[in-house]
Amino acid sequence: MRKDFLPFARPSIGEDAISDVADCIRSGWLVMGARTARFEESFSHYTGARYALAVNSATAGLHCAMMALGIGAGDEVITTPMTFAATVNAVILTGAKPVFADIDRDTLCITPENIERAVTKKTKAVIPVHFAGMPCDMDRIEAIADAHGLAVVEDAAHALGAEYRGRRIGAGRGPRRLAVFSFHPTKNITTGEGGMVCTQDEELAEKIMMLRQNGMSKGAWNRYAAKGRADYDIFFPGLKYTMTDMQAAIGNSQMRLLESFNRRRDEIVSFYMSELSGLPGIILPKPAPWPHKHSWHIFTPLIDRDAAGFSRDEFMLRMRERNIGTALHYRALHLYSCYREITGASRGSLPEAEYVSDRIVSLPLFPAMTDEDAEDVVSAVKEICSL
Ligand SMILES: Cc1ncc(COP(=O)(O)O)c(C=O)c1O
């Protein structure tokens, strides 16, 4: 058994990032300055988005997206129950109602058919979540959105580096389309906390620039820099969702490492796929039929209790006894009291999400994992399956 505990995720932050954070602090310019501008530029270049706007979390980015789209009381927004609470909290806190549409149990993504079925006269937007880094079937989702005049906000928290039909997630496709990324410490890159909103839509981008800064029409860089102008106006109330330059300093270093991080994630997943295939009760992730590149934020097999002889929760405990961390992404949101009350969905309403929710587990996956770490995970799973 391993001597030390292997967590399910751990960030890799280079010495260059640490020293640039120190330089940033010494410089005296701590918020929304040159380092944030550089981070936004490199993100826009990488994703192909015309605008990449840094915020202090994906939660903040999703909230800004909802507010910028003018979503509020009386509106409905369709999304998946297999996501983190942030996706629906951003909807609920505008006064709108989230409506859950079921997923496909192979890709773990929301399906176009279920979105279509959930559309009503009140629907204003759809939030597909690229689960684990698997891109949703965006052409079909966009076609439904076009047919019903809906906005699309891609929750791309897991999907930095993922591609759909040769296009990078984040590139966006015109008006009322946004994608929101997360830089939480477990994500494909981190800034501690942080997020990015990407769009091609100039009007939405301008609104988000104001919303992230209390509604002010000019950023701090414009107001306080040597050649900036001090005046500004406020057209609507916003919140304080700006990124610090210390976060952006880490982000700039992480962007240089992103491709190598994602390659390493791919290698570990290939190893898991070949070593764990055929084990009784372990259902491995399946690729989507549409052309895509997965960004493997998490690796999430399902534990089928009947075939395995143990439940997902027992599996997690047995991995913990072997000094290996696992995580649960996610318990379907309509199984929590809060969302059950707000949406009216309950156990039985979303059978595919419930099937997955009862069985899913995340195994360790992060770029700094060694081959030995990955072998330890595989040995532990095989041992548990053979008991
Ligand atoms: C699918 C999804 N959406 C949104 C978020 C929120 O991201 P953040 O922690 O950056 O606010 C997360 C974070 O785990 C997530 O997994």
The ligand as a MOL file (V3000), in Angstrom:
LIG
                    3D

  0  0  0     0  0            999 V3000
M  V30 BEGIN CTAB
M  V30 COUNTS 16 16 0 0 0
M  V30 BEGIN ATOM
M  V30 1 C -19.1460 22.6650 -13.9530 0
M  V30 2 C -18.6970 23.7820 -13.0540 0
M  V30 3 N -19.2460 24.9900 -13.1960 0
M  V30 4 C -18.8720 26.0410 -12.4300 0
M  V30 5 C -17.9190 25.8880 -11.4530 0
M  V30 6 C -17.5690 27.0610 -10.5990 0
M  V30 7 O -16.2230 27.3870 -10.7230 0
M  V30 8 P -15.5160 28.3340 -9.6560 0
M  V30 9 O -15.1000 27.4670 -8.5150 0
M  V30 10 O -14.3330 28.8900 -10.4210 0
M  V30 11 O -16.4700 29.3740 -9.2810 0
M  V30 12 C -17.3040 24.6570 -11.2660 0
M  V30 13 C -16.2900 24.4880 -10.2200 0
M  V30 14 O -15.9860 23.4340 -9.7290 0
M  V30 15 C -17.7030 23.5760 -12.0800 0
M  V30 16 O -17.1430 22.3540 -11.9390 0
M  V30 END ATOM
M  V30 BEGIN BOND
M  V30 1 1 1 2
M  V30 2 1 2 3
M  V30 3 2 2 15
M  V30 4 2 3 4
M  V30 5 1 4 5
M  V30 6 1 5 6
M  V30 7 2 5 12
M  V30 8 1 6 7
M  V30 9 1 7 8
M  V30 10 2 8 9
M  V30 11 1 8 10
M  V30 12 1 8 11
M  V30 13 1 12 13
M  V30 14 1 12 15
M  V30 15 2 13 14
M  V30 16 1 15 16
M  V30 END BOND
M  V30 END CTAB
M  END
